[in-house]
Amino acid sequence: MLFSDLDIDEEMWATIPKESTECQDWEIRQNVHQSKISNIEVPVHSLASEIPSSSNIDPDDFSNYTKKSLSENEIIQILSSRDFGKEISAYPTTKARKYSKEWEKRYSWLRYSVLEDASYCSYCVSFGQGDGLFKTKGFSDWKNAVGEKRGTFKIHEISKMHTEAMEKSENLLSVSQGEKANIYSSISKAYEDKVSYNRKVLLSIIDVIIGTKNLRKKMETLGFLLIGKLKLMSS
Ligand SMILES: [Zn+2]
């Protein structure tokens, strides 16, 4: 921003109180004039380049997972979820090429970083050894992404790093899902045991009730017989 950009015109002078002396008025005019001719650049935005733009900050963007050590929960999230970060309606075009969501149908390990406009591998980011493309460095050479001869996705998929990382990823997922299944099965078993116990208790109560009823009937029957016999004896 330049002082010379300030649009100070006669209208502004009209706002100065009329009681100002001619001397003060002159001093103000002189100061502004000096500012106008000095053309000094005020460093209002000098720090702008050092402060990242808010559009470059997104804690949910996939690229964040490629720059830190991951917790087990984060790895499970990476392996289980497809979409990270801001929703995107259209992928940016570079050299007339762009990322295609369709690729994820064939290569389920593909993860896309909106901020970097680059793709990563969920298995290699989770368990890949060392640094490399699809793990710490995003791939964005879309022209050579797919294709029989130069398809980078295909080449990556059969690489040693990828196949080893895939095995570890699948193990983690199966253990994590297995644990869940075990928890559900334990809950289910405990519930079944309780239902079974309650059923037995209920049946015992019913038996007692029925037994009591039967006993009463037997007593009533016996009573009638005795009364009948006594009547016969007395007659
Ligand atoms: Zn991989």
Residues whose N, C-alpha, C, O or C-beta is under 5 A from the ligand:
A	BS01	ZN	C121 Y123 C124 H162
